[in-house]
Amino acid sequence: MALRLSIVVPVLDEAAVVEQTLRSLQPLRRRGHEVIVVDGGSRDDTIARCDGLADRILQAPRGRARQMNAGAARAAGDVLVFLHADTRLPAAAPQAIERALASGRRHWGRFDVRIDGRSRWLPAIAFGMNWRSRLTGIATGDQAMFARRTEFDAVGGFPEQPLMEDIELSRRLRAGSRPACVRLRAITSGRRWDERGALRTVLLMWRLRLAYWLGTPAERLASRYR
């Protein structure tokens, strides 16, 4: 095992999905990779569902960026992988990450994504996400972002803001290299699009990202997102 992965999973009231995600990571644990769950104050039985399925279960102040930074601070791996609780890595993720970083020209990256849900628009949305990321060099959390530990630390980790933390981390990392865009697909839940409406959610995210690029503070955008 040339590169050891530390897979950081931030959770908050994710009892419905987290056990399936963690069980999918057990083959990687048996190969020596590390799984770290960071809870932001769940009030359901999320923590109980994680029992025995992670190497570390940590508590951190609520907020995905804070939780992921807390997990990264305790990680022992060479490469950090940030995985949402409703997203599953492809089985060959370690080999794909190692190939992506092997040349030394790339220090971070993300996976293509497939969205699993009811809406007929989800394949088109996933296609757009994947190609937008290739064109812009910006990744989102649904795409299972990964980075060499040294590079993540060098840019100061995630900015501790309530929204767009993945966009801002991408900006910081992109200054050192373009992302490795791995074509293997992470499978993420389409619950957000199914619950709010697929096209409505896409339009909302476009508006929020445009506002962020124009300088609107993430704190103000977070209230619009909720």
N, CA, C and O of each residue as an XYZ file, in Angstrom:
904
protein
N       0.853     -1.187      0.000
C       0.000      0.000      0.000
C       0.885      1.233      0.000
O       1.395      1.628      1.048
N       1.075      1.847     -1.164
C       1.972      2.992     -1.277
C       1.390      4.225     -0.619
O       2.117      4.954      0.056
N       0.106      4.482     -0.792
C      -0.557      5.622     -0.181
C      -1.659      5.133      0.746
O      -2.501      4.323      0.357
N      -1.641      5.631      1.969
C      -2.718      5.289      2.895
C      -3.757      6.395      2.870
O      -3.418      7.573      2.975
N      -5.020      6.021      2.731
C      -6.116      6.982      2.711
C      -6.690      7.157      4.106
O      -6.821      6.195      4.862
N      -7.029      8.393      4.437
C      -7.865      8.695      5.599
C      -9.173      9.261      5.056
O      -9.198     10.354      4.490
N     -10.250      8.515      5.233
C     -11.559      8.891      4.697
C     -12.342      9.562      5.814
O     -12.680      8.923      6.810
N     -12.632     10.846      5.651
C     -13.291     11.653      6.673
C     -14.753     11.824      6.287
O     -15.070     12.321      5.206
N     -15.650     11.400      7.198
C     -17.089     11.430      6.926
C     -17.761     12.342      7.957
O     -17.930     11.930      9.105
N     -18.147     13.559      7.586
C     -18.879     14.427      8.514
C     -20.343     13.998      8.587
O     -20.952     13.691      7.562
N     -20.906     13.977      9.783
C     -22.293     13.529      9.934
C     -23.058     14.475     10.852
O     -22.496     15.088     11.760
N     -24.350     14.573     10.588
C     -25.281     15.284     11.459
C     -26.672     14.724     11.181
O     -27.270     14.991     10.140
N     -27.171     13.941     12.135
C     -28.494     13.319     11.998
C     -28.614     12.535     10.693
O     -29.535     12.750      9.905
N     -27.678     11.634     10.484
C     -27.617     10.837      9.254
C     -27.866      9.355      9.518
O     -27.319      8.503      8.817
N     -28.680      9.039     10.513
C     -28.919      7.639     10.857
C     -29.500      6.847      9.694
O     -29.275      5.642      9.592
N     -30.241      7.509      8.821
C     -30.903      6.803      7.722
C     -29.929      6.296      6.668
O     -30.243      5.347      5.949
N     -28.743      6.914      6.561
C     -27.861      6.573      5.448
C     -26.442      6.196      5.846
O     -25.747      5.537      5.074
N     -25.995      6.597      7.030
C     -24.563      6.488      7.335
C     -24.090      5.050      7.452
O     -22.953      4.752      7.088
N     -24.926      4.155      7.949
C     -24.471      2.776      8.116
C     -24.157      2.137      6.769
O     -23.154      1.435      6.642
N     -24.992      2.366      5.769
C     -24.730      1.816      4.437
C     -23.419      2.351      3.880
O     -22.635      1.599      3.301
N     -23.178      3.648      4.051
C     -21.932      4.242      3.562
C     -20.727      3.619      4.249
O     -19.759      3.247      3.586
N     -20.777      3.501      5.568
C     -19.629      2.961      6.303
C     -19.406      1.488      5.996
O     -18.261      1.043      5.915
N     -20.472      0.731      5.824
C     -20.285     -0.690      5.486
C     -19.597     -0.838      4.134
O     -18.828     -1.776      3.927
N     -19.866      0.075      3.225
C     -19.211     -0.003      1.916
C     -17.715      0.279      2.018
O     -16.962     -0.049      1.100
N     -17.271      0.888      3.132
C     -15.855      1.223      3.313
C     -15.070      0.149      4.054
O     -13.853      0.263      4.194
N     -15.751     -0.897      4.531
C     -15.047     -1.891      5.330
C     -13.957     -2.643      4.561
O     -12.917     -2.934      5.150
N     -14.140     -2.973      3.273
C     -13.018     -3.587      2.536
C     -11.775     -2.705      2.509
O     -10.655     -3.216      2.528
N     -11.957     -1.394      2.466
C     -10.812     -0.488      2.477
C     -10.141     -0.489      3.847
O      -8.915     -0.438      3.934
N     -10.921     -0.547      4.899
C     -10.329     -0.629      6.247
C      -9.494     -1.900      6.391
O      -8.415     -1.882      6.982
N     -10.005     -2.995      5.848
C      -9.256     -4.250      5.969
C      -7.939     -4.199      5.205
O      -7.021     -4.965      5.498
N      -7.844     -3.311      4.238
C      -6.591     -3.137      3.482
C      -5.684     -2.077      4.100
O      -4.648     -1.742      3.526
N      -6.058     -1.550      5.255
C      -5.188     -0.642      5.982
C      -5.537      0.826      5.874
O      -4.846      1.660      6.458
N      -6.589      1.170      5.145
C      -7.008      2.564      5.065
C      -7.848      2.918      6.299
O      -8.339      2.033      7.000
N      -8.002      4.193      6.547
C      -8.584      4.691      7.790
C      -9.909      5.388      7.522
O     -10.041      6.128      6.547
N     -10.892      5.151      8.386
C     -12.186      5.820      8.292
C     -12.421      6.606      9.580
O     -12.362      6.055     10.679
N     -12.687      7.898      9.425
C     -12.919      8.787     10.557
C     -14.298      9.428     10.395
O     -14.567     10.094      9.395
N     -15.161      9.225     11.379
C     -16.471      9.871     11.397
C     -16.394     11.061     12.346
O     -15.862     10.947     13.449
N     -16.925     12.201     11.917
C     -16.926     13.398     12.762
C     -18.368     13.888     12.898
O     -18.983     14.342     11.933
N     -18.882     13.784     14.107
C     -20.277     14.139     14.366
C     -20.382     15.590     14.824
O     -19.575     16.067     15.621
N     -21.390     16.276     14.304
C     -21.590     17.674     14.655
C     -22.699     17.909     15.647
O     -23.237     19.013     15.734
N     -23.058     16.856     16.416
C     -24.105     17.009     17.430
C     -25.412     16.355     17.052
O     -26.481     16.930     17.261
N     -25.340     15.153     16.495
C     -26.554     14.451     16.064
C     -27.490     14.192     17.239
O     -27.058     13.905     18.356
N     -28.788     14.303     16.951
C     -29.792     14.020     17.979
C     -30.554     12.726     17.692
O     -31.461     12.362     18.441
N     -30.192     12.034     16.617
C     -30.774     10.722     16.351
C     -29.732      9.666     16.719
O     -28.816      9.948     17.491
N     -29.861      8.460     16.180
C     -28.922      7.398     16.572
C     -27.800      7.218     15.550
O     -27.343      6.101     15.307
N     -27.362      8.332     14.954
C     -26.252      8.285     14.006
C     -25.030      7.609     14.611
O     -24.460      6.706     13.999
N     -24.623      8.030     15.795
C     -23.404      7.505     16.408
C     -23.533      6.003     16.657
O     -22.579      5.258     16.435
N     -24.689      5.557     17.112
C     -24.883      4.122     17.335
C     -24.738      3.346     16.030
O     -24.214      2.232     16.035
N     -25.193      3.913     14.913
C     -25.090      3.238     13.616
C     -23.638      3.139     13.138
O     -23.319      2.315     12.280
N     -22.765      3.975     13.692
C     -21.353      3.973     13.294
C     -20.512      2.999     14.118
O     -19.351      2.751     13.791
N     -21.082      2.458     15.164
C     -20.309      1.640     16.100
C     -19.639      0.455     15.394
O     -20.302     -0.342     14.730
N     -18.325      0.357     15.549
C     -17.561     -0.737     14.964
C     -17.255     -0.580     13.494
O     -16.600     -1.443     12.910
N     -17.712      0.504     12.873
C     -17.550      0.679     11.431
C     -16.565      1.791     11.077
O     -16.380      2.099      9.899
N     -15.930      2.395     12.082
C     -14.960      3.474     11.848
C     -13.785      3.302     12.790
O     -13.918      2.723     13.868
N     -12.639      3.810     12.376
C     -11.453      3.751     13.227
C     -11.497      4.800     14.322
O     -10.977      4.584     15.416
N     -12.112      5.927     14.032
C     -12.295      6.995     15.020
C     -13.684      7.591     14.834
O     -14.154      7.755     13.709
N     -14.337      7.913     15.950
C     -15.582      8.667     15.941
C     -15.346      9.890     16.810
O     -15.162      9.779     18.022
N     -15.352     11.055     16.181
C     -14.999     12.301     16.853
C     -16.220     13.201     16.985
O     -17.202     13.041     16.260
N     -16.154     14.136     17.905
C     -17.143     15.195     18.040
C     -16.487     16.517     17.674
O     -15.324     16.752     18.003
N     -17.234     17.382     16.992
C     -16.720     18.693     16.603
C     -17.886     19.669     16.571
O     -19.041     19.249     16.495
N     -17.600     20.967     16.626
C     -18.683     21.944     16.478
C     -19.415     21.737     15.164
O     -18.813     21.379     14.151
N     -20.718     21.966     15.193
C     -21.549     21.769     14.015
C     -21.081     22.635     12.852
O     -20.726     23.800     13.031
N     -21.087     22.055     11.673
C     -20.649     22.747     10.454
C     -19.743     21.809      9.684
O     -18.726     21.350     10.205
N     -20.109     21.526      8.446
C     -19.371     20.520      7.687
C     -17.890     20.865      7.578
O     -17.045     19.980      7.715
N     -17.556     22.130      7.335
C     -16.146     22.517      7.211
C     -15.398     22.261      8.522
O     -14.306     21.692      8.510
N     -15.975     22.676      9.643
C     -15.329     22.454     10.937
C     -15.155     20.971     11.212
O     -14.112     20.538     11.702
N     -16.164     20.208     10.899
C     -16.089     18.772     11.154
C     -15.014     18.115     10.298
O     -14.250     17.282     10.786
N     -14.953     18.486      9.024
C     -13.940     17.875      8.160
C     -12.533     18.299      8.567
O     -11.604     17.494      8.505
N     -12.368     19.550      8.982
C     -11.056     19.979      9.476
C     -10.667     19.220     10.738
O      -9.504     18.854     10.912
N     -11.636     18.984     11.617
C     -11.347     18.240     12.839
C     -10.925     16.813     12.518
O     -10.010     16.281     13.146
N     -11.584     16.187     11.544
C     -11.189     14.847     11.140
C      -9.817     14.827     10.501
O      -9.020     13.925     10.762
N      -9.535     15.811      9.666
C      -8.220     15.884      9.017
C      -7.110     16.055     10.046
O      -6.017     15.510      9.884
N      -7.390     16.809     11.099
C      -6.367     17.042     12.122
C      -5.970     15.767     12.856
O      -4.858     15.663     13.374
N      -6.873     14.806     12.900
C      -6.591     13.539     13.599
C      -6.232     12.408     12.641
O      -6.007     11.278     13.075
N      -6.177     12.696     11.352
C      -5.942     11.652     10.353
C      -4.477     11.267     10.294
O      -3.593     12.092     10.527
N      -4.228      9.993      9.977
C      -2.863      9.474      9.884
C      -2.445      9.148      8.453
O      -1.301      8.759      8.220
N      -3.352      9.302      7.496
C      -3.063      8.888      6.129
C      -2.268      9.902      5.335
O      -2.095     11.047      5.753
N      -1.786      9.464      4.176
C      -1.062     10.335      3.241
C      -2.018     11.204      2.429
O      -1.693     12.331      2.058
N      -3.207     10.653      2.162
C      -4.206     11.335      1.342
C      -5.507     11.406      2.132
O      -5.949     10.413      2.710
N      -6.112     12.583      2.150
C      -7.396     12.785      2.812
C      -8.504     12.691      1.769
O      -8.420     13.298      0.701
N      -9.545     11.920      2.091
C     -10.715     11.804      1.227
C     -11.909     12.285      2.038
O     -12.156     11.788      3.137
N     -12.650     13.250      1.501
C     -13.787     13.820      2.219
C     -15.071     13.286      1.583
O     -15.379     13.562      0.424
N     -15.800     12.518      2.375
C     -16.932     11.746      1.852
C     -18.198     12.113      2.601
O     -18.259     11.994      3.825
N     -19.209     12.560      1.868
C     -20.490     12.836      2.493
C     -21.128     11.532      2.986
O     -20.858     10.452      2.460
N     -21.966     11.660      3.995
C     -22.565     10.473      4.609
C     -23.495      9.723      3.667
O     -23.782      8.547      3.891
N     -23.965     10.379      2.623
C     -24.873      9.720      1.669
C     -24.192      9.414      0.340
O     -24.860      9.274     -0.685
N     -22.863      9.309      0.356
C     -22.103      9.061     -0.872
C     -21.228      7.835     -0.700
O     -20.638      7.640      0.362
N     -21.135      7.007     -1.728
C     -20.320      5.794     -1.663
C     -19.185      5.876     -2.685
O     -19.390      6.233     -3.845
N     -17.994      5.538     -2.219
C     -16.838      5.500     -3.107
C     -16.886      4.272     -4.014
O     -17.443      3.245     -3.627
N     -16.317      4.361     -5.202
C     -16.147      3.141     -6.011
C     -15.156      2.209     -5.327
O     -14.272      2.662     -4.600
N     -15.302      0.921     -5.557
C     -14.457     -0.069     -4.879
C     -12.983      0.136     -5.167
O     -12.141     -0.124     -4.308
N     -12.663      0.597     -6.364
C     -11.261      0.773     -6.763
C     -10.745      2.177     -6.475
O      -9.785      2.621     -7.105
N     -11.364      2.877     -5.539
C     -10.961      4.252     -5.242
C      -9.485      4.380     -4.861
O      -8.826      5.291     -5.362
N      -8.924      3.512     -3.996
C      -7.513      3.694     -3.637
C      -6.575      3.620     -4.834
O      -5.671      4.444     -4.969
N      -6.786      2.638     -5.702
C      -5.928      2.514     -6.884
C      -6.098      3.717     -7.805
O      -5.125      4.209     -8.377
N      -7.339      4.189     -7.945
C      -7.587      5.336     -8.827
C      -6.919      6.594     -8.283
O      -6.348      7.372     -9.047
N      -6.988      6.796     -6.977
C      -6.358      7.970     -6.369
C      -4.842      7.887     -6.521
O      -4.186      8.881     -6.831
N      -4.297      6.699     -6.303
C      -2.847      6.554     -6.427
C      -2.383      6.847     -7.846
O      -1.365      7.510     -8.041
N      -3.124      6.358     -8.841
C      -2.754      6.641    -10.232
C      -2.882      8.137    -10.531
O      -2.052      8.712    -11.235
N      -3.916      8.749     -9.996
C      -4.167     10.160    -10.278
C      -3.062     11.066     -9.731
O      -2.763     12.110    -10.312
N      -2.467     10.664     -8.623
C      -1.460     11.499     -7.969
C      -0.035     11.056     -8.264
O       0.918     11.714     -7.845
N       0.118      9.957     -8.974
C       1.438      9.334     -9.121
C       2.453     10.220     -9.832
O       3.635     10.194     -9.491
N       2.017     10.999    -10.809
C       2.977     11.769    -11.600
C       3.571     12.941    -10.832
O       4.620     13.465    -11.207
N       2.912     13.348     -9.771
C       3.357     14.519     -9.033
C       2.861     15.831     -9.599
O       3.089     16.885     -9.004
N       2.180     15.789    -10.751
C       1.653     17.033    -11.340
C       0.313     17.426    -10.721
O      -0.089     18.586    -10.804
N      -0.371     16.482    -10.111
C      -1.648     16.740     -9.453
C      -1.503     16.424     -7.972
O      -0.900     15.420     -7.594
N      -2.069     17.302     -7.133
C      -1.983     17.111     -5.694
C      -3.345     16.858     -5.055
O      -3.439     16.594     -3.856
N      -4.391     16.942     -5.862
C      -5.746     16.772     -5.332
C      -6.664     16.383     -6.474
O      -6.258     16.376     -7.636
N      -7.895     16.061     -6.140
C      -8.818     15.689     -7.195
C     -10.189     15.339     -6.668
O     -10.522     15.601     -5.513
N     -10.971     14.743     -7.538
C     -12.325     14.313     -7.193
C     -12.765     13.235     -8.164
O     -12.117     13.017     -9.188
N     -13.856     12.563     -7.853
C     -14.428     11.516     -8.693
C     -15.568     12.098     -9.533
O     -16.195     13.084     -9.147
N     -15.822     11.485    -10.666
C     -17.101     11.719    -11.318
C     -18.193     11.221    -10.371
O     -17.935     10.423     -9.469
N     -19.397     11.699    -10.589
C     -20.491     11.347     -9.688
C     -21.668     10.781    -10.474
O     -21.937     11.188    -11.604
N     -22.359      9.840     -9.854
C     -23.657      9.376    -10.332
C     -24.658      9.653     -9.224
O     -24.395      9.353     -8.059
N     -25.791     10.217     -9.573
C     -26.793     10.583     -8.564
C     -27.898      9.535     -8.581
O     -28.515      9.276     -9.614
N     -28.133      8.939     -7.420
C     -29.106      7.859     -7.279
C     -30.397      8.426     -6.684
O     -30.433      8.797     -5.511
N     -31.457      8.490     -7.496
C     -32.717      9.028     -7.002
C     -33.839      8.818     -7.988
O     -33.697      8.076     -8.960
N     -34.964      9.480     -7.735
C     -36.166      9.240     -8.516
C     -36.280     10.116     -9.761
O     -36.835      9.689    -10.773
N     -35.768     11.312     -9.692
C     -35.992     12.271    -10.775
C     -35.322     11.823    -12.076
O     -34.193     11.335    -12.070
N     -36.018     11.994    -13.158
C     -35.465     11.634    -14.470
C     -34.377     12.612    -14.899
O     -33.649     12.346    -15.856
N     -34.261     13.736    -14.202
C     -33.248     14.733    -14.544
C     -31.879     14.425    -13.942
O     -30.892     15.060    -14.313
N     -31.801     13.474    -13.031
C     -30.554     13.271    -12.290
C     -29.366     12.864    -13.166
O     -28.263     13.358    -12.928
N     -29.529     11.991    -14.165
C     -28.373     11.695    -15.026
C     -27.829     12.940    -15.733
O     -26.615     13.103    -15.852
N     -28.711     13.805    -16.196
C     -28.264     15.028    -16.861
C     -27.579     15.963    -15.872
O     -26.592     16.614    -16.214
N     -28.096     16.030    -14.654
C     -27.476     16.884    -13.639
C     -26.075     16.377    -13.313
O     -25.136     17.166    -13.202
N     -25.934     15.065    -13.160
C     -24.620     14.487    -12.871
C     -23.649     14.753    -14.025
O     -22.493     15.110    -13.799
N     -24.119     14.580    -15.245
C     -23.275     14.858    -16.414
C     -22.785     16.305    -16.386
O     -21.605     16.573    -16.615
N     -23.692     17.224    -16.107
C     -23.312     18.627    -16.045
C     -22.324     18.913    -14.928
O     -21.382     19.682    -15.121
N     -22.519     18.310    -13.766
C     -21.587     18.496    -12.656
C     -20.183     18.032    -13.032
O     -19.195     18.715    -12.766
N     -20.116     16.866    -13.652
C     -18.807     16.291    -13.981
C     -18.059     17.140    -14.998
O     -16.859     17.376    -14.854
N     -18.768     17.601    -16.029
C     -18.085     18.375    -17.056
C     -17.797     19.803    -16.617
O     -16.771     20.372    -16.990
N     -18.683     20.379    -15.839
C     -18.386     21.709    -15.293
C     -17.114     21.673    -14.446
O     -16.284     22.580    -14.509
N     -16.978     20.622    -13.665
C     -15.796     20.486    -12.816
C     -14.530     20.364    -13.649
O     -13.501     20.947    -13.308
N     -14.599     19.614    -14.732
C     -13.426     19.486    -15.613
C     -13.035     20.832    -16.229
O     -11.853     21.158    -16.339
N     -14.033     21.593    -16.620
C     -13.758     22.859    -17.293
C     -13.236     23.922    -16.332
O     -12.353     24.701    -16.690
N     -13.777     23.960    -15.114
C     -13.457     25.042    -14.186
C     -12.336     24.706    -13.209
O     -11.713     25.605    -12.646
N     -12.074     23.402    -13.002
C     -11.122     23.023    -11.971
C     -11.670     23.188    -10.573
O     -10.909     23.264     -9.609
N     -12.985     23.244    -10.454
C     -13.659     23.373     -9.156
C     -14.427     22.081     -8.886
O     -15.134     21.578     -9.758
N     -14.284     21.553     -7.678
C     -14.981     20.331     -7.293
C     -16.005     20.633     -6.203
O     -15.917     21.652     -5.518
N     -16.963     19.747     -6.055
C     -17.958     19.881     -4.990
C     -17.898     18.660     -4.080
O     -17.369     17.611     -4.446
N     -18.451     18.829     -2.893
C     -18.382     17.763     -1.899
C     -19.022     16.462     -2.332
O     -18.597     15.390     -1.900
N     -20.042     16.537     -3.182
C     -20.697     15.314     -3.669
C     -19.740     14.444     -4.480
O     -20.003     13.257     -4.674
N     -18.640     15.015     -4.953
C     -17.712     14.297     -5.829
C     -16.570     13.622     -5.067
O     -15.592     13.193     -5.680
N     -16.681     13.525     -3.756
C     -15.667     12.835     -2.946
C     -14.268     13.413     -3.194
O     -13.389     12.742     -3.734
N     -14.091     14.646     -2.794
C     -12.813     15.337     -2.989
C     -11.696     14.650     -2.207
O     -11.918     14.124     -1.116
N     -10.494     14.663     -2.782
C      -9.337     14.104     -2.077
C      -8.136     15.008     -2.302
O      -8.064     15.725     -3.301
N      -7.199     14.969     -1.370
C      -5.995     15.801     -1.472
C      -4.880     15.166     -0.660
O      -5.120     14.533      0.369
N      -3.672     15.345     -1.137
C      -2.528     14.952     -0.313
C      -2.573     15.733      0.994
O      -2.890     16.923      1.011
N      -2.258     15.059      2.071
C      -2.304     15.705      3.383
C      -1.430     16.961      3.414
O      -1.835     17.985      3.964
N      -0.245     16.888      2.831
C       0.662     18.027      2.853
C       0.059     19.233      2.132
O       0.219     20.369      2.579
N      -0.628     18.990      1.026
C      -1.217     20.088      0.261
C      -2.414     20.675      0.993
O      -2.592     21.893      1.025
N      -3.236     19.810      1.582
C      -4.393     20.282      2.356
C      -3.939     21.179      3.495
O      -4.507     22.249      3.715
N      -2.919     20.744      4.214
C      -2.401     21.542      5.327
C      -1.802     22.858      4.832
O      -1.946     23.893      5.482
N      -1.132     22.815      3.681
C      -0.461     24.003      3.162
C      -1.440     25.126      2.831
O      -1.101     26.302      2.958
N      -2.661     24.766      2.402
C      -3.644     25.797      2.050
C      -4.555     26.152      3.219
O      -5.461     26.972      3.068
N      -4.326     25.544      4.384
C      -5.111     25.880      5.561
C      -6.404     25.125      5.728
O      -7.236     25.495      6.556
N      -6.594     24.051      4.941
C      -7.802     23.248      5.075
C      -9.039     23.964      4.558
O      -8.953     24.930      3.800
N     -10.190     23.465      4.987
C     -11.456     24.088      4.592
C     -11.634     25.421      5.306
O     -11.333     25.517      6.496
N     -12.110     26.447      4.620
C     -12.487     27.671      5.329
C     -13.713     27.369      6.193
O     -14.636     26.693      5.740
N     -13.727     27.854      7.401
C     -14.815     27.503      8.312
C     -15.998     28.427      8.073
O     -16.292     29.322      8.866
N     -16.664     28.180      6.955
C     -17.842     28.941      6.558
C     -18.992     27.962      6.358
O     -18.749     26.779      6.120
N     -20.247     28.426      6.449
C     -21.382     27.501      6.468
C     -21.832     26.981      5.112
O     -22.704     26.113      5.054
N     -21.274     27.477      4.034
C     -21.666     27.042      2.689
C     -20.518     27.368      1.744
O     -19.728     28.275      2.009
N     -20.426     26.638      0.654
C     -19.404     26.857     -0.367
C     -17.991     26.567      0.128
O     -17.018     27.028     -0.467
N     -17.875     25.812      1.202
C     -16.537     25.476      1.696
C     -15.780     24.617      0.695
O     -14.556     24.703      0.606
N     -16.503     23.782     -0.066
C     -15.850     22.957     -1.081
C     -15.365     23.809     -2.255
O     -14.293     23.557     -2.804
N     -16.151     24.814     -2.640
C     -15.752     25.722     -3.711
C     -14.486     26.483     -3.316
O     -13.557     26.620     -4.112
N     -14.466     26.969     -2.089
C     -13.318     27.758     -1.639
C     -12.065     26.898     -1.496
O     -10.967     27.338     -1.836
N     -12.226     25.668     -0.992
C     -11.061     24.779     -0.917
C     -10.537     24.487     -2.320
O      -9.326     24.464     -2.535
N     -11.431     24.267     -3.268
C     -10.992     24.036     -4.655
C     -10.172     25.204     -5.176
O      -9.135     25.006     -5.809
N     -10.631     26.415     -4.914
C      -9.883     27.594     -5.343
C      -8.463     27.578     -4.774
O      -7.491     27.842     -5.482
N      -8.367     27.264     -3.485
C      -7.058     27.271     -2.832
C      -6.156     26.188     -3.411
O      -4.986     26.435     -3.704
N      -6.701     25.000     -3.572
C      -5.894     23.896     -4.087
C      -5.528     24.102     -5.550
O      -4.444     23.710     -5.983
N      -6.422     24.712     -6.306
C      -6.197     24.928     -7.736
C      -4.994     25.831     -7.994
O      -4.394     25.781     -9.068
N      -4.642     26.656     -7.008
C      -3.466     27.510     -7.164
C      -2.193     26.681     -7.273
O      -1.207     27.131     -7.857
N      -2.207     25.458     -6.709
C      -1.044     24.579     -6.792
C      -1.089     23.625     -7.959
O      -0.049     23.296     -8.530
N      -2.281     23.170     -8.328
C      -2.416     22.294     -9.494
C      -3.884     22.183     -9.859
O      -4.757     22.406     -9.020
N      -4.155     21.842    -11.097
C      -5.507     21.484    -11.509
C      -5.890     20.180    -10.824
O      -5.013     19.395    -10.461
N      -7.184     19.935    -10.641
C      -7.589     18.689     -9.994
C      -7.451     17.489    -10.921
O      -7.595     17.608    -12.137
N      -7.172     16.341    -10.334
C      -7.269     15.074    -11.059
C      -8.743     14.691    -11.104
O      -9.364     14.495    -10.060
N      -9.301     14.585    -12.290
C     -10.725     14.275    -12.448
C     -10.862     12.788    -12.761
O     -10.737     12.371    -13.912
N     -11.115     12.007    -11.741
C     -11.179     10.551    -11.873
C     -12.522     10.160    -12.470
O     -13.570     10.587    -11.985
N     -12.492      9.347    -13.523
C     -13.734      9.001    -14.222
C     -14.561      7.933    -13.502
O     -15.754      7.798    -13.776
N     -13.959      7.180    -12.598
C     -14.767      6.281    -11.782
C     -15.810      7.095    -11.031
O     -15.540      8.218    -10.604
N     -17.001      6.528    -10.870
C     -18.096      7.303    -10.297
C     -18.337      6.986     -8.818
O     -18.501      5.830     -8.427
N     -18.353      8.048     -8.012
C     -18.920      7.950     -6.669
C     -20.442      8.031     -6.828
O     -20.947      8.743     -7.696
N     -21.152      7.304     -5.995
C     -22.617      7.286     -6.074
C     -23.166      8.093     -4.908
O     -22.964      7.740     -3.746
N     -23.857      9.171     -5.222
C     -24.397     10.027     -4.176
C     -25.919     10.018     -4.220
O     -26.525      9.813     -5.272
N     -26.515     10.240     -3.074
C     -27.969     10.213     -2.979
C     -28.589     11.421     -3.675
O     -28.069     12.534     -3.597
N     -29.695     11.183     -4.348
C     -30.436     12.268     -4.980
C     -31.521     12.835     -4.095
O     -32.418     13.516     -4.590
N     -31.467     12.573     -2.778
C     -32.565     12.987     -1.897
C     -32.792     14.497     -1.917
O     -33.932     14.956     -1.854
N     -31.705     15.272     -2.006
C     -31.852     16.737     -2.033
C     -32.654     17.170     -3.250
O     -33.551     18.006     -3.139
N     -32.335     16.607     -4.409
C     -33.048     16.963     -5.636
C     -34.477     16.405     -5.629
O     -35.406     17.066     -6.094
N     -34.649     15.188     -5.101
C     -35.978     14.585     -5.061
C     -36.916     15.351     -4.120
O     -38.093     15.543     -4.423
N     -36.381     15.783     -2.982
C     -37.228     16.446     -1.986
C     -37.603     17.860     -2.403
O     -38.735     18.293     -2.183
N     -36.659     18.585     -3.006
C     -36.898     19.992     -3.322
C     -37.317     20.222     -4.767
O     -37.747     21.316     -5.133
N     -37.187     19.185     -5.582
C     -37.430     19.333     -7.008
C     -36.116     19.520     -7.732
O     -35.335     20.407     -7.386
N     -35.863     18.693     -8.736
C     -34.556     18.659     -9.366
C     -34.195     19.994    -10.012
O     -33.146     20.562     -9.709
N     -35.049     20.498    -10.895
C     -34.718     21.729    -11.605
C     -34.695     22.920    -10.661
O     -33.866     23.819    -10.806
N     -35.598     22.927     -9.701
C     -35.618     24.011     -8.721
C     -34.319     24.049     -7.932
O     -33.776     25.122     -7.668
N     -33.824     22.877     -7.556
C     -32.580     22.811     -6.788
C     -31.389     23.250     -7.624
O     -30.518     23.971     -7.136
N     -31.345     22.820     -8.880
C     -30.251     23.237     -9.771
C     -30.232     24.748     -9.925
O     -29.174     25.368     -9.823
N     -31.394     25.349    -10.170
C     -31.458     26.794    -10.338
C     -31.047     27.527     -9.065
O     -30.366     28.551     -9.124
N     -31.461     27.002     -7.922
C     -31.062     27.610     -6.653
C     -29.548     27.584     -6.498
O     -28.947     28.595     -6.132
N     -28.919     26.433     -6.774
C     -27.474     26.326     -6.611
C     -26.740     27.233     -7.600
O     -25.717     27.820     -7.250
N     -27.242     27.355     -8.819
C     -26.627     28.282     -9.781
C     -26.677     29.710     -9.258
O     -25.690     30.442     -9.339
N     -27.835     30.107     -8.717
C     -27.958     31.471     -8.193
C     -27.015     31.700     -7.016
O     -26.377     32.748     -6.916
N     -26.932     30.701     -6.117
C     -26.068     30.842     -4.952
C     -24.599     30.916     -5.360
O     -23.841     31.719     -4.816
N     -24.197     30.081     -6.314
C     -22.797     30.102     -6.743
C     -22.457     31.419     -7.446
O     -21.377     31.973     -7.240
N     -23.364     31.912     -8.263
C     -23.124     33.183     -8.918
C     -22.984     34.294     -7.882
O     -22.092     35.136     -7.980
N     -23.871     34.287     -6.891
C     -23.786     35.305     -5.844
C     -22.473     35.200     -5.076
O     -21.879     36.210     -4.700
N     -22.030     33.967     -4.847
C     -20.762     33.780     -4.130
C     -19.594     34.320     -4.957
O     -18.717     35.002     -4.427
N     -19.584     34.016     -6.247
C     -18.516     34.520     -7.116
C     -18.522     36.048     -7.157
O     -17.476     36.671     -7.340
N     -19.699     36.648     -6.987
C     -19.807     38.105     -7.023
C     -19.513     38.746     -5.671
O     -19.535     39.970     -5.537
N     -19.235     37.899     -4.662
C     -18.782     38.442     -3.390
C     -19.765     38.390     -2.238
O     -19.468     38.916     -1.166
N     -20.934     37.772     -2.419
C     -21.879     37.662     -1.310
C     -21.311     36.732     -0.242
O     -20.862     35.635     -0.575
N     -21.317     37.133      1.032
C     -20.754     36.276      2.082
C     -21.479     34.933      2.180
O     -22.692     34.853      1.988
N     -20.717     33.885      2.482
C     -21.287     32.539      2.587
C     -22.351     32.470      3.669
O     -23.303     31.700      3.545
N     -22.210     33.259      4.729
C     -23.191     33.237      5.820
C     -24.566     33.690      5.330
O     -25.585     33.134      5.741
N     -24.599     34.690      4.460
C     -25.873     35.152      3.923
C     -26.458     34.123      2.957
O     -27.670     33.914      2.925
N     -25.606     33.494      2.184
C     -26.075     32.485      1.237
C     -26.627     31.260      1.949
O     -27.572     30.635      1.467
N     -26.046     30.912      3.089
C     -26.496     29.731      3.830
C     -27.951     29.873      4.250
O     -28.698     28.895      4.224
N     -28.360     31.063      4.632
C     -29.752     31.259      5.031
C     -30.690     31.104      3.836
O     -31.809     30.616      3.992
N     -30.250     31.510      2.652
C     -31.065     31.314      1.441
C     -31.158     29.830      1.102
O     -32.216     29.351      0.695
N     -30.056     29.104      1.268
C     -30.036     27.673      0.939
C     -30.998     26.898      1.844
O     -31.721     26.015      1.383
N     -30.998     27.235      3.121
C     -31.885     26.524      4.047
C     -33.343     26.849      3.798
O     -34.218     26.332      4.493
